[in-house]
Amino acid sequence: MKTLKFKTNINCGGCVSKVTPFLNKQEGVESWKVDTANPDKILTIESDGASEEDVKATLQKVGFKAEPVD
């Protein structure tokens, strides 16, 4: 299992509830959370097979951006 981190524009509870069903259905995502208190709105994903590209594509479908963070 690996941890993926992204800088996102998911910035409120409404945004989180919008992406929740998509990230929960995403194959290879074990768990995830968004730190909306962080200025970069860091999305942390525990991945069991999902790639950075998979996550970015899923978020783009819902209208959000994600840039990988090291």
All heavy atoms as TSV, in Angstrom:
chain	resi	resn	atom	element	x	y	z
A	1	MET	N	N	0.852	-1.178	0.000
A	1	MET	CA	C	0.000	0.000	0.000
A	1	MET	C	C	0.895	1.238	0.000
A	1	MET	O	O	1.884	1.294	0.691
A	1	MET	CB	C	-0.887	-0.013	1.238
A	1	MET	CG	C	-1.848	1.098	1.287
A	1	MET	SD	S	-3.585	0.711	1.459
A	1	MET	CE	C	-3.665	-0.787	2.341
A	2	LYS	N	N	0.528	2.216	-0.815
A	2	LYS	CA	C	1.315	3.448	-0.828
A	2	LYS	C	C	0.411	4.643	-0.598
A	2	LYS	O	O	-0.797	4.581	-0.819
A	2	LYS	CB	C	2.111	3.589	-2.129
A	2	LYS	CG	C	1.274	3.743	-3.366
A	2	LYS	CD	C	2.180	3.828	-4.595
A	2	LYS	CE	C	1.322	3.989	-5.836
A	2	LYS	NZ	N	2.084	4.082	-7.049
A	3	THR	N	N	1.033	5.734	-0.137
A	3	THR	CA	C	0.299	6.958	0.144
A	3	THR	C	C	0.548	7.949	-0.984
A	3	THR	O	O	1.692	8.207	-1.340
A	3	THR	CB	C	0.761	7.560	1.486
A	3	THR	OG1	O	0.539	6.589	2.508
A	3	THR	CG2	C	-0.007	8.815	1.823
A	4	LEU	N	N	-0.537	8.465	-1.551
A	4	LEU	CA	C	-0.448	9.494	-2.583
A	4	LEU	C	C	-0.947	10.797	-1.992
A	4	LEU	O	O	-1.931	10.810	-1.256
A	4	LEU	CB	C	-1.330	9.126	-3.784
A	4	LEU	CG	C	-1.116	7.770	-4.428
A	4	LEU	CD1	C	-2.160	7.535	-5.512
A	4	LEU	CD2	C	0.278	7.679	-5.023
A	5	LYS	N	N	-0.251	11.891	-2.299
A	5	LYS	CA	C	-0.676	13.208	-1.813
A	5	LYS	C	C	-0.833	14.144	-2.996
A	5	LYS	O	O	-0.017	14.146	-3.909
A	5	LYS	CB	C	0.340	13.778	-0.828
A	5	LYS	CG	C	0.335	13.076	0.511
A	5	LYS	CD	C	1.228	13.802	1.505
A	5	LYS	CE	C	1.319	13.079	2.807
A	5	LYS	NZ	N	0.270	13.393	3.743
A	6	PHE	N	N	-1.905	14.935	-2.949
A	6	PHE	CA	C	-2.207	15.875	-4.020
A	6	PHE	C	C	-2.569	17.239	-3.454
A	6	PHE	O	O	-3.253	17.323	-2.437
A	6	PHE	CB	C	-3.419	15.391	-4.840
A	6	PHE	CG	C	-3.226	14.058	-5.484
A	6	PHE	CD1	C	-3.552	12.897	-4.813
A	6	PHE	CD2	C	-2.734	13.964	-6.776
A	6	PHE	CE1	C	-3.390	11.656	-5.402
A	6	PHE	CE2	C	-2.565	12.732	-7.381
A	6	PHE	CZ	C	-2.893	11.573	-6.701
A	7	LYS	N	N	-2.144	18.266	-4.152
A	7	LYS	CA	C	-2.621	19.622	-3.886
A	7	LYS	C	C	-3.893	19.762	-4.715
A	7	LYS	O	O	-3.889	19.470	-5.907
A	7	LYS	CB	C	-1.553	20.622	-4.342
A	7	LYS	CG	C	-1.901	22.056	-4.138
A	7	LYS	CD	C	-0.720	22.908	-4.580
A	7	LYS	CE	C	-1.090	24.369	-4.610
A	7	LYS	NZ	N	0.065	25.189	-4.991
A	8	THR	N	N	-5.004	20.159	-4.078
A	8	THR	CA	C	-6.294	20.182	-4.777
A	8	THR	C	C	-7.001	21.522	-4.611
A	8	THR	O	O	-6.537	22.394	-3.885
A	8	THR	CB	C	-7.251	19.093	-4.235
A	8	THR	OG1	O	-7.666	19.467	-2.924
A	8	THR	CG2	C	-6.615	17.722	-4.219
A	9	ASN	N	N	-8.147	21.638	-5.277
A	9	ASN	CA	C	-9.031	22.787	-5.062
A	9	ASN	C	C	-10.335	22.327	-4.399
A	9	ASN	O	O	-11.364	22.927	-4.574
A	9	ASN	CB	C	-9.282	23.542	-6.371
A	9	ASN	CG	C	-9.932	22.688	-7.438
A	9	ASN	OD1	O	-9.960	21.463	-7.353
A	9	ASN	ND2	N	-10.454	23.314	-8.470
A	10	ILE	N	N	-10.241	21.256	-3.612
A	10	ILE	CA	C	-11.376	20.772	-2.803
A	10	ILE	C	C	-11.302	21.560	-1.500
A	10	ILE	O	O	-10.487	21.266	-0.646
A	10	ILE	CB	C	-11.243	19.255	-2.530
A	10	ILE	CG1	C	-11.217	18.478	-3.833
A	10	ILE	CG2	C	-12.362	18.771	-1.614
A	10	ILE	CD1	C	-10.855	17.007	-3.676
A	11	ASN	N	N	-12.140	22.601	-1.366
A	11	ASN	CA	C	-11.894	23.530	-0.271
A	11	ASN	C	C	-12.993	23.668	0.769
A	11	ASN	O	O	-12.917	24.542	1.607
A	11	ASN	CB	C	-11.540	24.911	-0.839
A	11	ASN	CG	C	-12.622	25.431	-1.758
A	11	ASN	OD1	O	-13.720	24.891	-1.791
A	11	ASN	ND2	N	-12.314	26.465	-2.510
A	12	CYS	N	N	-14.029	22.837	0.708
A	12	CYS	CA	C	-15.079	22.959	1.725
A	12	CYS	C	C	-15.807	21.623	1.875
A	12	CYS	O	O	-15.601	20.703	1.088
A	12	CYS	CB	C	-16.074	24.050	1.341
A	12	CYS	SG	S	-17.030	23.661	-0.137
A	13	GLY	N	N	-16.667	21.556	2.865
A	13	GLY	CA	C	-17.435	20.339	3.098
A	13	GLY	C	C	-18.300	19.956	1.911
A	13	GLY	O	O	-18.470	18.775	1.604
A	14	GLY	N	N	-18.845	20.952	1.216
A	14	GLY	CA	C	-19.672	20.679	0.038
A	14	GLY	C	C	-18.852	20.022	-1.066
A	14	GLY	O	O	-19.317	19.100	-1.742
A	15	CYS	N	N	-17.606	20.506	-1.232
A	15	CYS	CA	C	-16.712	19.919	-2.241
A	15	CYS	C	C	-16.369	18.477	-1.862
A	15	CYS	O	O	-16.354	17.598	-2.714
A	15	CYS	CB	C	-15.420	20.726	-2.345
A	15	CYS	SG	S	-15.648	22.439	-2.818
A	16	VAL	N	N	-16.089	18.271	-0.582
A	16	VAL	CA	C	-15.754	16.926	-0.112
A	16	VAL	C	C	-16.920	15.974	-0.371
A	16	VAL	O	O	-16.738	14.871	-0.876
A	16	VAL	CB	C	-15.373	16.937	1.395
A	16	VAL	CG1	C	-15.258	15.521	1.939
A	16	VAL	CG2	C	-14.073	17.708	1.601
A	17	SER	N	N	-18.148	16.431	-0.077
A	17	SER	CA	C	-19.298	15.547	-0.291
A	17	SER	C	C	-19.533	15.288	-1.784
A	17	SER	O	O	-20.043	14.233	-2.153
A	17	SER	CB	C	-20.554	16.099	0.375
A	17	SER	OG	O	-20.939	17.313	-0.194
A	18	LYS	N	N	-19.105	16.225	-2.634
A	18	LYS	CA	C	-19.242	16.036	-4.075
A	18	LYS	C	C	-18.286	14.951	-4.598
A	18	LYS	O	O	-18.652	14.152	-5.447
A	18	LYS	CB	C	-18.963	17.372	-4.773
A	18	LYS	CG	C	-19.453	17.458	-6.188
A	18	LYS	CD	C	-19.330	18.891	-6.700
A	18	LYS	CE	C	-19.655	18.983	-8.162
A	18	LYS	NZ	N	-19.452	20.325	-8.699
A	19	VAL	N	N	-17.061	14.916	-4.074
A	19	VAL	CA	C	-16.076	13.930	-4.555
A	19	VAL	C	C	-16.183	12.589	-3.840
A	19	VAL	O	O	-15.693	11.585	-4.350
A	19	VAL	CB	C	-14.616	14.440	-4.452
A	19	VAL	CG1	C	-14.420	15.707	-5.245
A	19	VAL	CG2	C	-14.164	14.618	-3.024
A	20	THR	N	N	-16.836	12.560	-2.671
A	20	THR	CA	C	-16.896	11.335	-1.866
A	20	THR	C	C	-17.361	10.102	-2.644
A	20	THR	O	O	-16.659	9.089	-2.639
A	20	THR	CB	C	-17.765	11.547	-0.603
A	20	THR	OG1	O	-17.108	12.508	0.231
A	20	THR	CG2	C	-17.961	10.258	0.175
A	21	PRO	N	N	-18.510	10.149	-3.344
A	21	PRO	CA	C	-18.931	8.913	-4.024
A	21	PRO	C	C	-17.951	8.464	-5.111
A	21	PRO	O	O	-17.779	7.265	-5.335
A	21	PRO	CB	C	-20.292	9.274	-4.633
A	21	PRO	CG	C	-20.418	10.747	-4.538
A	21	PRO	CD	C	-19.464	11.228	-3.489
A	22	PHE	N	N	-17.276	9.405	-5.739
A	22	PHE	CA	C	-16.335	9.057	-6.805
A	22	PHE	C	C	-15.061	8.439	-6.246
A	22	PHE	O	O	-14.572	7.437	-6.761
A	22	PHE	CB	C	-16.011	10.298	-7.644
A	22	PHE	CG	C	-17.196	10.793	-8.419
A	22	PHE	CD1	C	-18.059	11.718	-7.868
A	22	PHE	CD2	C	-17.464	10.311	-9.688
A	22	PHE	CE1	C	-19.168	12.180	-8.562
A	22	PHE	CE2	C	-18.573	10.749	-10.396
A	22	PHE	CZ	C	-19.430	11.685	-9.833
A	23	LEU	N	N	-14.523	9.027	-5.175
A	23	LEU	CA	C	-13.309	8.465	-4.582
A	23	LEU	C	C	-13.610	7.145	-3.876
A	23	LEU	O	O	-12.780	6.243	-3.882
A	23	LEU	CB	C	-12.662	9.468	-3.622
A	23	LEU	CG	C	-11.967	10.642	-4.308
A	23	LEU	CD1	C	-11.493	11.654	-3.270
A	23	LEU	CD2	C	-10.804	10.192	-5.161
A	24	ASN	N	N	-14.790	7.029	-3.283
A	24	ASN	CA	C	-15.147	5.775	-2.616
A	24	ASN	C	C	-15.297	4.637	-3.621
A	24	ASN	O	O	-15.042	3.484	-3.296
A	24	ASN	CB	C	-16.431	5.931	-1.796
A	24	ASN	CG	C	-16.198	6.742	-0.525
A	24	ASN	OD1	O	-15.072	7.032	-0.155
A	24	ASN	ND2	N	-17.278	7.112	0.128
A	25	LYS	N	N	-15.741	4.946	-4.849
A	25	LYS	CA	C	-15.901	3.923	-5.894
A	25	LYS	C	C	-14.600	3.636	-6.639
A	25	LYS	O	O	-14.486	2.631	-7.313
A	25	LYS	CB	C	-16.925	4.394	-6.946
A	25	LYS	CG	C	-18.355	4.175	-6.564
A	25	LYS	CD	C	-19.287	4.323	-7.746
A	25	LYS	CE	C	-18.953	5.498	-8.653
A	25	LYS	NZ	N	-20.080	5.989	-9.445
A	26	GLN	N	N	-13.632	4.550	-6.525
A	26	GLN	CA	C	-12.376	4.430	-7.276
A	26	GLN	C	C	-11.673	3.128	-6.916
A	26	GLN	O	O	-11.375	2.878	-5.753
A	26	GLN	CB	C	-11.469	5.625	-6.956
A	26	GLN	CG	C	-10.093	5.539	-7.557
A	26	GLN	CD	C	-10.063	5.999	-8.990
A	26	GLN	OE1	O	-10.625	7.018	-9.315
A	26	GLN	NE2	N	-9.406	5.251	-9.837
A	27	GLU	N	N	-11.428	2.319	-7.920
A	27	GLU	CA	C	-10.734	1.056	-7.699
A	27	GLU	C	C	-9.313	1.340	-7.221
A	27	GLU	O	O	-8.629	2.204	-7.765
A	27	GLU	CB	C	-10.682	0.275	-9.019
A	27	GLU	CG	C	-10.383	-1.183	-8.814
A	27	GLU	CD	C	-10.548	-1.957	-10.106
A	27	GLU	OE1	O	-11.610	-1.838	-10.738
A	27	GLU	OE2	O	-9.595	-2.652	-10.472
A	28	GLY	N	N	-8.873	0.636	-6.192
A	28	GLY	CA	C	-7.511	0.794	-5.692
A	28	GLY	C	C	-7.357	1.850	-4.613
A	28	GLY	O	O	-6.272	2.026	-4.088
A	29	VAL	N	N	-8.443	2.564	-4.267
A	29	VAL	CA	C	-8.372	3.545	-3.184
A	29	VAL	C	C	-8.923	2.883	-1.921
A	29	VAL	O	O	-10.087	2.522	-1.863
A	29	VAL	CB	C	-9.176	4.826	-3.522
A	29	VAL	CG1	C	-9.267	5.738	-2.301
A	29	VAL	CG2	C	-8.546	5.558	-4.698
A	30	GLU	N	N	-8.042	2.723	-0.939
A	30	GLU	CA	C	-8.453	2.101	0.321
A	30	GLU	C	C	-9.118	3.117	1.242
A	30	GLU	O	O	-10.143	2.851	1.832
A	30	GLU	CB	C	-7.236	1.495	1.030
A	30	GLU	CG	C	-6.698	0.246	0.357
A	30	GLU	CD	C	-7.724	-0.876	0.276
A	30	GLU	OE1	O	-8.314	-1.227	1.302
A	30	GLU	OE2	O	-7.937	-1.383	-0.837
A	31	SER	N	N	-8.500	4.287	1.368
A	31	SER	CA	C	-9.065	5.352	2.196
A	31	SER	C	C	-8.499	6.677	1.704
A	31	SER	O	O	-7.488	6.713	1.010
A	31	SER	CB	C	-8.727	5.141	3.671
A	31	SER	OG	O	-7.333	5.252	3.880
A	32	TRP	N	N	-9.170	7.766	2.086
A	32	TRP	CA	C	-8.716	9.087	1.660
A	32	TRP	C	C	-9.250	10.146	2.605
A	32	TRP	O	O	-10.206	9.911	3.324
A	32	TRP	CB	C	-9.165	9.379	0.222
A	32	TRP	CG	C	-10.655	9.403	0.075
A	32	TRP	CD1	C	-11.474	8.324	-0.118
A	32	TRP	CD2	C	-11.507	10.536	0.152
A	32	TRP	NE1	N	-12.772	8.738	-0.169
A	32	TRP	CE2	C	-12.833	10.084	-0.021
A	32	TRP	CE3	C	-11.282	11.903	0.329
A	32	TRP	CZ2	C	-13.913	10.956	0.002
A	32	TRP	CZ3	C	-12.364	12.761	0.348
A	32	TRP	CH2	C	-13.669	12.276	0.179
A	33	LYS	N	N	-8.580	11.300	2.598
A	33	LYS	CA	C	-9.056	12.442	3.385
A	33	LYS	C	C	-8.491	13.712	2.759
A	33	LYS	O	O	-7.469	13.689	2.084
A	33	LYS	CB	C	-8.665	12.323	4.849
A	33	LYS	CG	C	-7.180	12.411	5.143
A	33	LYS	CD	C	-6.929	12.312	6.633
A	33	LYS	CE	C	-5.502	12.616	6.998
A	33	LYS	NZ	N	-4.559	11.561	6.824
A	34	VAL	N	N	-9.187	14.815	2.978
A	34	VAL	CA	C	-8.747	16.117	2.485
A	34	VAL	C	C	-8.545	17.027	3.691
A	34	VAL	O	O	-9.429	17.139	4.538
A	34	VAL	CB	C	-9.795	16.765	1.544
A	34	VAL	CG1	C	-9.301	18.115	1.057
A	34	VAL	CG2	C	-10.110	15.862	0.374
A	35	ASP	N	N	-7.387	17.661	3.754
A	35	ASP	CA	C	-7.109	18.630	4.811
A	35	ASP	C	C	-7.514	20.008	4.300
A	35	ASP	O	O	-6.720	20.718	3.689
A	35	ASP	CB	C	-5.623	18.595	5.169
A	35	ASP	CG	C	-5.281	19.554	6.300
A	35	ASP	OD1	O	-6.197	20.252	6.797
A	35	ASP	OD2	O	-4.099	19.608	6.687
A	36	THR	N	N	-8.783	20.383	4.522
A	36	THR	CA	C	-9.278	21.669	4.016
A	36	THR	C	C	-8.720	22.845	4.824
A	36	THR	O	O	-8.806	23.982	4.375
A	36	THR	CB	C	-10.822	21.726	4.014
A	36	THR	OG1	O	-11.298	21.439	5.324
A	36	THR	CG2	C	-11.409	20.738	3.016
A	37	ALA	N	N	-8.118	22.585	5.983
A	37	ALA	CA	C	-7.503	23.654	6.775
A	37	ALA	C	C	-6.141	24.047	6.192
A	37	ALA	O	O	-5.672	25.160	6.387
A	37	ALA	CB	C	-7.344	23.214	8.226
A	38	ASN	N	N	-5.516	23.148	5.469
A	38	ASN	CA	C	-4.229	23.415	4.828
A	38	ASN	C	C	-4.459	24.345	3.635
A	38	ASN	O	O	-5.374	24.116	2.849
A	38	ASN	CB	C	-3.620	22.085	4.377
A	38	ASN	CG	C	-2.232	22.242	3.789
A	38	ASN	OD1	O	-1.988	23.055	2.914
A	38	ASN	ND2	N	-1.326	21.420	4.267
A	39	PRO	N	N	-3.634	25.379	3.462
A	39	PRO	CA	C	-3.838	26.293	2.319
A	39	PRO	C	C	-3.782	25.575	0.962
A	39	PRO	O	O	-4.394	26.032	0.001
A	39	PRO	CB	C	-2.675	27.286	2.439
A	39	PRO	CG	C	-2.078	27.082	3.777
A	39	PRO	CD	C	-2.537	25.771	4.323
A	40	ASP	N	N	-3.060	24.451	0.875
A	40	ASP	CA	C	-2.956	23.697	-0.379
A	40	ASP	C	C	-4.032	22.631	-0.520
A	40	ASP	O	O	-4.064	21.910	-1.509
A	40	ASP	CB	C	-1.572	23.048	-0.507
A	40	ASP	CG	C	-0.478	24.073	-0.788
A	40	ASP	OD1	O	-0.798	25.140	-1.347
A	40	ASP	OD2	O	0.683	23.800	-0.448
A	41	LYS	N	N	-4.947	22.516	0.481
A	41	LYS	CA	C	-6.059	21.549	0.428
A	41	LYS	C	C	-5.543	20.154	0.063
A	41	LYS	O	O	-5.895	19.579	-0.952
A	41	LYS	CB	C	-7.127	21.986	-0.577
A	41	LYS	CG	C	-7.536	23.437	-0.480
A	41	LYS	CD	C	-8.097	23.775	0.874
A	41	LYS	CE	C	-8.519	25.243	0.907
A	41	LYS	NZ	N	-8.390	25.853	2.199
A	42	ILE	N	N	-4.683	19.613	0.909
A	42	ILE	CA	C	-3.998	18.355	0.603
A	42	ILE	C	C	-4.942	17.159	0.709
A	42	ILE	O	O	-5.557	16.919	1.742
A	42	ILE	CB	C	-2.775	18.156	1.530
A	42	ILE	CG1	C	-1.773	19.301	1.358
A	42	ILE	CG2	C	-2.117	16.804	1.277
A	42	ILE	CD1	C	-1.154	19.416	-0.024
A	43	LEU	N	N	-5.025	16.429	-0.398
A	43	LEU	CA	C	-5.774	15.168	-0.459
A	43	LEU	C	C	-4.767	14.048	-0.254
A	43	LEU	O	O	-3.775	13.958	-0.978
A	43	LEU	CB	C	-6.440	15.024	-1.833
A	43	LEU	CG	C	-6.997	13.646	-2.206
A	43	LEU	CD1	C	-8.123	13.221	-1.277
A	43	LEU	CD2	C	-7.468	13.643	-3.648
A	44	THR	N	N	-5.009	13.222	0.757
A	44	THR	CA	C	-4.134	12.089	1.047
A	44	THR	C	C	-4.910	10.813	0.760
A	44	THR	O	O	-6.019	10.637	1.275
A	44	THR	CB	C	-3.681	12.107	2.527
A	44	THR	OG1	O	-3.077	13.373	2.796
A	44	THR	CG2	C	-2.708	10.983	2.819
A	45	ILE	N	N	-4.325	9.952	-0.067
A	45	ILE	CA	C	-4.988	8.712	-0.457
A	45	ILE	C	C	-4.109	7.534	-0.091
A	45	ILE	O	O	-2.912	7.534	-0.392
A	45	ILE	CB	C	-5.266	8.702	-1.978
A	45	ILE	CG1	C	-6.319	9.750	-2.288
A	45	ILE	CG2	C	-5.687	7.308	-2.453
A	45	ILE	CD1	C	-6.745	9.811	-3.722
A	46	GLU	N	N	-4.710	6.548	0.585
A	46	GLU	CA	C	-4.031	5.272	0.813
A	46	GLU	C	C	-4.396	4.404	-0.379
A	46	GLU	O	O	-5.545	3.988	-0.530
A	46	GLU	CB	C	-4.486	4.635	2.126
A	46	GLU	CG	C	-4.057	5.398	3.373
A	46	GLU	CD	C	-2.559	5.572	3.503
A	46	GLU	OE1	O	-1.810	4.633	3.141
A	46	GLU	OE2	O	-2.130	6.647	3.951
A	47	SER	N	N	-3.416	4.157	-1.232
A	47	SER	CA	C	-3.667	3.482	-2.500
A	47	SER	C	C	-3.254	2.025	-2.451
A	47	SER	O	O	-2.176	1.686	-1.972
A	47	SER	CB	C	-2.889	4.187	-3.612
A	47	SER	OG	O	-2.901	3.418	-4.786
A	48	ASP	N	N	-4.136	1.183	-2.963
A	48	ASP	CA	C	-3.826	-0.241	-3.124
A	48	ASP	C	C	-3.996	-0.563	-4.607
A	48	ASP	O	O	-4.786	-1.406	-4.989
A	48	ASP	CB	C	-4.762	-1.078	-2.254
A	48	ASP	CG	C	-4.354	-2.542	-2.236
A	48	ASP	OD1	O	-3.191	-2.841	-2.550
A	48	ASP	OD2	O	-5.211	-3.382	-1.921
A	49	GLY	N	N	-3.285	0.210	-5.446
A	49	GLY	CA	C	-3.346	-0.022	-6.878
A	49	GLY	C	C	-3.733	1.188	-7.700
A	49	GLY	O	O	-3.450	1.239	-8.891
A	50	ALA	N	N	-4.387	2.175	-7.108
A	50	ALA	CA	C	-4.761	3.379	-7.854
A	50	ALA	C	C	-3.511	4.226	-8.089
A	50	ALA	O	O	-2.698	4.399	-7.190
A	50	ALA	CB	C	-5.801	4.188	-7.092
A	51	SER	N	N	-3.361	4.734	-9.306
A	51	SER	CA	C	-2.204	5.567	-9.626
A	51	SER	C	C	-2.567	7.041	-9.495
A	51	SER	O	O	-3.738	7.401	-9.385
A	51	SER	CB	C	-1.742	5.280	-11.058
A	51	SER	OG	O	-2.694	5.799	-11.980
A	52	GLU	N	N	-1.538	7.886	-9.551
A	52	GLU	CA	C	-1.779	9.329	-9.520
A	52	GLU	C	C	-2.683	9.737	-10.673
A	52	GLU	O	O	-3.581	10.554	-10.512
A	52	GLU	CB	C	-0.446	10.090	-9.597
A	52	GLU	CG	C	0.364	9.993	-8.336
A	52	GLU	CD	C	1.701	10.726	-8.427
A	52	GLU	OE1	O	2.094	11.144	-9.536
A	52	GLU	OE2	O	2.346	10.875	-7.377
A	53	GLU	N	N	-2.449	9.143	-11.844
A	53	GLU	CA	C	-3.254	9.478	-13.025
A	53	GLU	C	C	-4.722	9.085	-12.829
A	53	GLU	O	O	-5.620	9.806	-13.242
A	53	GLU	CB	C	-2.687	8.808	-14.281
A	53	GLU	CG	C	-1.359	9.390	-14.726
A	53	GLU	CD	C	-1.403	10.904	-14.940
A	53	GLU	OE1	O	-2.352	11.400	-15.576
A	53	GLU	OE2	O	-0.479	11.591	-14.461
A	54	ASP	N	N	-4.959	7.916	-12.219
A	54	ASP	CA	C	-6.337	7.470	-11.947
A	54	ASP	C	C	-7.070	8.498	-11.094
A	54	ASP	O	O	-8.210	8.866	-11.371
A	54	ASP	CB	C	-6.348	6.123	-11.195
A	54	ASP	CG	C	-5.791	4.976	-12.012
A	54	ASP	OD1	O	-5.800	5.065	-13.256
A	54	ASP	OD2	O	-5.342	3.983	-11.401
A	55	VAL	N	N	-6.413	8.937	-10.037
A	55	VAL	CA	C	-7.027	9.874	-9.098
A	55	VAL	C	C	-7.277	11.218	-9.783
A	55	VAL	O	O	-8.364	11.798	-9.660
A	55	VAL	CB	C	-6.145	10.048	-7.840
A	55	VAL	CG1	C	-6.704	11.134	-6.931
A	55	VAL	CG2	C	-6.040	8.717	-7.088
A	56	LYS	N	N	-6.289	11.704	-10.531
A	56	LYS	CA	C	-6.453	12.983	-11.231
A	56	LYS	C	C	-7.625	12.910	-12.205
A	56	LYS	O	O	-8.441	13.828	-12.277
A	56	LYS	CB	C	-5.163	13.340	-11.990
A	56	LYS	CG	C	-4.097	13.925	-11.092
A	56	LYS	CD	C	-2.771	14.086	-11.782
A	56	LYS	CE	C	-2.808	15.077	-12.921
A	56	LYS	NZ	N	-1.467	15.362	-13.473
A	57	ALA	N	N	-7.737	11.806	-12.945
A	57	ALA	CA	C	-8.824	11.652	-13.918
A	57	ALA	C	C	-10.180	11.626	-13.217
A	57	ALA	O	O	-11.146	12.241	-13.681
A	57	ALA	CB	C	-8.617	10.387	-14.735
A	58	THR	N	N	-10.267	10.916	-12.102
A	58	THR	CA	C	-11.517	10.838	-11.345
A	58	THR	C	C	-11.934	12.228	-10.863
A	58	THR	O	O	-13.086	12.617	-11.006
A	58	THR	CB	C	-11.367	9.873	-10.149
A	58	THR	OG1	O	-11.129	8.567	-10.668
A	58	THR	CG2	C	-12.609	9.856	-9.280
A	59	LEU	N	N	-11.002	12.981	-10.296
A	59	LEU	CA	C	-11.329	14.311	-9.792
A	59	LEU	C	C	-11.696	15.261	-10.923
A	59	LEU	O	O	-12.592	16.090	-10.767
A	59	LEU	CB	C	-10.173	14.874	-8.959
A	59	LEU	CG	C	-9.947	14.170	-7.624
A	59	LEU	CD1	C	-8.749	14.763	-6.907
A	59	LEU	CD2	C	-11.178	14.247	-6.735
A	60	GLN	N	N	-11.038	15.132	-12.074
A	60	GLN	CA	C	-11.359	15.997	-13.210
A	60	GLN	C	C	-12.784	15.769	-13.683
A	60	GLN	O	O	-13.466	16.706	-14.076
A	60	GLN	CB	C	-10.379	15.756	-14.359
A	60	GLN	CG	C	-9.069	16.482	-14.145
A	60	GLN	CD	C	-8.047	16.190	-15.234
A	60	GLN	OE1	O	-8.168	15.225	-15.974
A	60	GLN	NE2	N	-7.032	17.029	-15.312
A	61	LYS	N	N	-13.264	14.529	-13.619
A	61	LYS	CA	C	-14.646	14.217	-14.014
A	61	LYS	C	C	-15.651	14.995	-13.182
A	61	LYS	O	O	-16.729	15.324	-13.651
A	61	LYS	CB	C	-14.932	12.716	-13.852
A	61	LYS	CG	C	-14.430	11.848	-14.963
A	61	LYS	CD	C	-14.918	10.431	-14.742
A	61	LYS	CE	C	-13.773	9.468	-14.914
A	61	LYS	NZ	N	-14.035	8.143	-14.407
A	62	VAL	N	N	-15.301	15.234	-11.913
A	62	VAL	CA	C	-16.202	15.925	-10.995
A	62	VAL	C	C	-15.940	17.430	-10.984
A	62	VAL	O	O	-16.633	18.174	-10.305
A	62	VAL	CB	C	-16.041	15.365	-9.556
A	62	VAL	CG1	C	-17.251	15.686	-8.704
A	62	VAL	CG2	C	-15.826	13.876	-9.559
A	63	GLY	N	N	-14.912	17.875	-11.720
A	63	GLY	CA	C	-14.637	19.303	-11.825
A	63	GLY	C	C	-13.577	19.829	-10.874
A	63	GLY	O	O	-13.515	21.023	-10.608
A	64	PHE	N	N	-12.729	18.946	-10.352
A	64	PHE	CA	C	-11.678	19.372	-9.434
A	64	PHE	C	C	-10.308	19.084	-10.024
A	64	PHE	O	O	-10.148	18.208	-10.854
A	64	PHE	CB	C	-11.820	18.673	-8.077
A	64	PHE	CG	C	-13.039	19.108	-7.327
A	64	PHE	CD1	C	-14.197	18.369	-7.386
A	64	PHE	CD2	C	-13.023	20.282	-6.595
A	64	PHE	CE1	C	-15.336	18.775	-6.717
A	64	PHE	CE2	C	-14.173	20.706	-5.921
A	64	PHE	CZ	C	-15.312	19.951	-5.981
A	65	LYS	N	N	-9.317	19.836	-9.542
A	65	LYS	CA	C	-7.935	19.654	-9.991
A	65	LYS	C	C	-7.149	18.971	-8.882
A	65	LYS	O	O	-7.430	19.157	-7.705
A	65	LYS	CB	C	-7.280	21.010	-10.265
A	65	LYS	CG	C	-7.896	21.776	-11.389
A	65	LYS	CD	C	-7.136	23.071	-11.591
A	65	LYS	CE	C	-7.929	24.007	-12.465
A	65	LYS	NZ	N	-7.874	25.387	-12.023
A	66	ALA	N	N	-6.135	18.216	-9.295
A	66	ALA	CA	C	-5.228	17.588	-8.337
A	66	ALA	C	C	-3.837	17.561	-8.935
A	66	ALA	O	O	-3.653	17.114	-10.063
A	66	ALA	CB	C	-5.678	16.166	-8.011
A	67	GLU	N	N	-2.870	18.064	-8.191
A	67	GLU	CA	C	-1.473	18.024	-8.614
A	67	GLU	C	C	-0.702	17.217	-7.575
A	67	GLU	O	O	-0.769	17.511	-6.390
A	67	GLU	CB	C	-0.894	19.437	-8.689
A	67	GLU	CG	C	-1.456	20.270	-9.823
A	67	GLU	CD	C	-1.261	19.624	-11.197
A	67	GLU	OE1	O	-0.162	19.093	-11.465
A	67	GLU	OE2	O	-2.209	19.642	-12.001
A	68	PRO	N	N	0.040	16.200	-8.024
A	68	PRO	CA	C	0.815	15.386	-7.077
A	68	PRO	C	C	1.796	16.231	-6.274
A	68	PRO	O	O	2.385	17.174	-6.799
A	68	PRO	CB	C	1.572	14.406	-7.978
A	68	PRO	CG	C	0.778	14.372	-9.248
A	68	PRO	CD	C	0.188	15.741	-9.395
A	69	VAL	N	N	1.941	15.891	-5.003
A	69	VAL	CA	C	2.876	16.554	-4.098
A	69	VAL	C	C	3.825	15.496	-3.572
A	69	VAL	O	O	3.401	14.398	-3.233
A	69	VAL	CB	C	2.118	17.188	-2.902
A	69	VAL	CG1	C	3.092	17.816	-1.912
A	69	VAL	CG2	C	1.108	18.201	-3.380
A	70	ASP	N	N	5.102	15.850	-3.500
A	70	ASP	CA	C	6.099	14.882	-2.971
A	70	ASP	C	C	6.192	14.977	-1.466
A	70	ASP	O	O	6.124	16.004	-0.894
A	70	ASP	CB	C	7.472	15.125	-3.581
A	70	ASP	CG	C	7.482	14.729	-5.052
A	70	ASP	OD1	O	6.757	13.801	-5.423
A	70	ASP	OD2	O	8.230	15.368	-5.820
